[in-house]
Amino acid sequence: MTAAAPSPEIAAVAEVRRWLKRAPVRALLEVAARLGYVARALVYLSVGIIALLAAADLTPSARGVTQAVAAWAAWPLGQVLIGATAFGLIGFALWRALQSLFDADGHGMCPKALAIRVGQGLSGIVHAALAFSLFDVMDGLEDVAEGESGAAAAAQTLLSIPYGDILLIAVGAAVFAMGLANIGQALFQDFKKRLDCEGPACAFAVGFARFGYIGRALAFAPVGFFLMEAGLDARADRAMSLGESLEVVEAQPFGSLILGFAALGLLAFGLFALMEARFRRMQVPKIAFSGVAIETA
């Protein structure tokens, strides 16, 4: 008598167990990285939705990351979702560390590759800081609801030290340059090479990526501009967060159209991050810690 085939759910659980048994550390690191992409997607989708509503005059103003995430607290299990997103961003920061320090993507050591890896390292630091700020959000939702002052506070800290104005200008210039660099990535980056997909799924992923990177440029370049302005004028109140910068953009001629376009780009980037969570090729590099090696396969 032929035994009945296991249900798809049981087969899936068995496959996961075999996967963890073969390479538990590598598997867990990959899971953490993929969940990190999901968390990144949730953040961008939240900011993009609120910005789109602001462009359509359906909500008073655009919001930055912390305010957008704080809005989740009104949902059932919202605090749990905020905490899960924070942990996911830590996983993404860990993946960025593997990319930057251990060359998980195999870029090499040429000048262009080192520049890419430095950028990945900075991205990891930013996402780690964002993760810990979300833990703070869980403890101070009322303060977050009153407005975002993180950019001005950070600018004031820099301005209070010797040559702080120069440092603030340099930080602003770096943010502005990275914002504009998103346009170059949108136009010239080969997004398919690191995705394990074919056909329509891959075409959608590439389309979301190209539009998403343009949206990121429109959203983040103004942040860098206002940081530079704060350094040049030595006035911390000139520095603006992402949400505040989007509000200024909306106040310009045709600002609602620009904000709407940026919002759609942020939504597209969030969708691309979700597709990366599913399709991105990942190879955890071999790392030795106290004689214990994490193998790539």
DALINUR-V688647 format. One record per residue. N is the residue number from 1. RES is the residue in one small letter. PSI is psi in whole degrees, -180 to 180 (* if undefined). Layout:
# DALINUR-V688647
N:RES:PSI + N:RES:PSI
This chain:
# DALINUR-V688647
1:m:131 + 2:t:130 + 3:a:144 + 4:a:140 + 5:a:141 + 6:p:154 + 7:s:158 + 8:p:-36 + 9:e:-44 + 10:i:-40 + 11:a:-40 + 12:a:-43 + 13:v:-41 + 14:a:-39 + 15:e:-41 + 16:v:-42 + 17:r:-42 + 18:r:-39 + 19:w:-47 + 20:l:-35 + 21:k:-36 + 22:r:-44 + 23:a:76 + 24:p:-43 + 25:v:-48 + 26:r:-42 + 27:a:-45 + 28:l:-38 + 29:l:-40 + 30:e:-42 + 31:v:-44 + 32:a:-41 + 33:a:-43 + 34:r:-40 + 35:l:-31 + 36:g:-41 + 37:y:-37 + 38:v:-45 + 39:a:-43 + 40:r:-40 + 41:a:-44 + 42:l:-40 + 43:v:-50 + 44:y:-38 + 45:l:-39 + 46:s:-48 + 47:v:-42 + 48:g:-42 + 49:i:-46 + 50:i:-39 + 51:a:-39 + 52:l:-41 + 53:l:-38 + 54:a:-40 + 55:a:-31 + 56:a:8 + 57:d:32 + 58:l:-7 + 59:t:153 + 60:p:-40 + 61:s:164 + 62:a:163 + 63:r:151 + 64:g:-172 + 65:v:-51 + 66:t:-40 + 67:q:-39 + 68:a:-43 + 69:v:-36 + 70:a:-28 + 71:a:-22 + 72:w:-22 + 73:a:-22 + 74:a:-12 + 75:w:158 + 76:p:132 + 77:l:26 + 78:g:-40 + 79:q:-37 + 80:v:-41 + 81:l:-40 + 82:i:-46 + 83:g:-42 + 84:a:-38 + 85:t:-40 + 86:a:-45 + 87:f:-37 + 88:g:-40 + 89:l:-32 + 90:i:-41 + 91:g:-39 + 92:f:-40 + 93:a:-37 + 94:l:-42 + 95:w:-41 + 96:r:-37 + 97:a:-41 + 98:l:-39 + 99:q:-44 + 100:s:-51 + 101:l:-35 + 102:f:10 + 103:d:54 + 104:a:-25 + 105:d:-4 + 106:g:37 + 107:h:-34 + 108:g:-158 + 109:m:12 + 110:c:163 + 111:p:-44 + 112:k:-42 + 113:a:-42 + 114:l:-38 + 115:a:-42 + 116:i:-44 + 117:r:-36 + 118:v:-44 + 119:g:-40 + 120:q:-38 + 121:g:-43 + 122:l:-39 + 123:s:-40 + 124:g:-42 + 125:i:-44 + 126:v:-44 + 127:h:-33 + 128:a:-44 + 129:a:-40 + 130:l:-40 + 131:a:-47 + 132:f:-30 + 133:s:-31 + 134:l:-34 + 135:f:-38 + 136:d:-36 + 137:v:-40 + 138:m:-28 + 139:d:-17 + 140:g:54 + 141:l:-35 + 142:e:-40 + 143:d:-40 + 144:v:-39 + 145:a:-26 + 146:e:-18 + 147:g:159 + 148:e:120 + 149:s:11 + 150:g:-40 + 151:a:-46 + 152:a:-39 + 153:a:-42 + 154:a:-39 + 155:a:-41 + 156:q:-38 + 157:t:-45 + 158:l:-43 + 159:l:-18 + 160:s:-7 + 161:i:161 + 162:p:137 + 163:y:23 + 164:g:-33 + 165:d:-38 + 166:i:-41 + 167:l:-41 + 168:l:-40 + 169:i:-42 + 170:a:-42 + 171:v:-45 + 172:g:-42 + 173:a:-39 + 174:a:-44 + 175:v:-43 + 176:f:-45 + 177:a:-42 + 178:m:-34 + 179:g:-48 + 180:l:-31 + 181:a:-24 + 182:n:-31 + 183:i:-43 + 184:g:-41 + 185:q:-41 + 186:a:-37 + 187:l:-35 + 188:f:-13 + 189:q:137 + 190:d:88 + 191:f:-24 + 192:k:-26 + 193:k:-21 + 194:r:14 + 195:l:135 + 196:d:69 + 197:c:165 + 198:e:166 + 199:g:-146 + 200:p:-38 + 201:a:-44 + 202:c:-39 + 203:a:-43 + 204:f:-43 + 205:a:-46 + 206:v:-41 + 207:g:-46 + 208:f:-41 + 209:a:-49 + 210:r:-47 + 211:f:-38 + 212:g:-40 + 213:y:-33 + 214:i:-42 + 215:g:-40 + 216:r:-38 + 217:a:-45 + 218:l:-30 + 219:a:-40 + 220:f:-25 + 221:a:-42 + 222:p:-34 + 223:v:-46 + 224:g:-40 + 225:f:-46 + 226:f:-30 + 227:l:-42 + 228:m:-42 + 229:e:-40 + 230:a:-39 + 231:g:-42 + 232:l:-38 + 233:d:-6 + 234:a:42 + 235:r:113 + 236:a:-29 + 237:d:-9 + 238:r:-22 + 239:a:140 + 240:m:145 + 241:s:177 + 242:l:-47 + 243:g:-43 + 244:e:-39 + 245:s:-40 + 246:l:-35 + 247:e:-42 + 248:v:-41 + 249:v:-43 + 250:e:-29 + 251:a:-10 + 252:q:164 + 253:p:134 + 254:f:22 + 255:g:-37 + 256:s:-38 + 257:l:-43 + 258:i:-44 + 259:l:-41 + 260:g:-41 + 261:f:-44 + 262:a:-39 + 263:a:-44 + 264:l:-36 + 265:g:-42 + 266:l:-39 + 267:l:-43 + 268:a:-40 + 269:f:-38 + 270:g:-41 + 271:l:-37 + 272:f:-40 + 273:a:-38 + 274:l:-41 + 275:m:-33 + 276:e:-39 + 277:a:-34 + 278:r:-43 + 279:f:-8 + 280:r:134 + 281:r:132 + 282:m:133 + 283:q:108 + 284:v:123 + 285:p:162 + 286:k:121 + 287:i:136 + 288:a:124 + 289:f:110 + 290:s:39 + 291:g:-4 + 292:v:123 + 293:a:140 + 294:i:113 + 295:e:156 + 296:t:-16 + 297:a:*
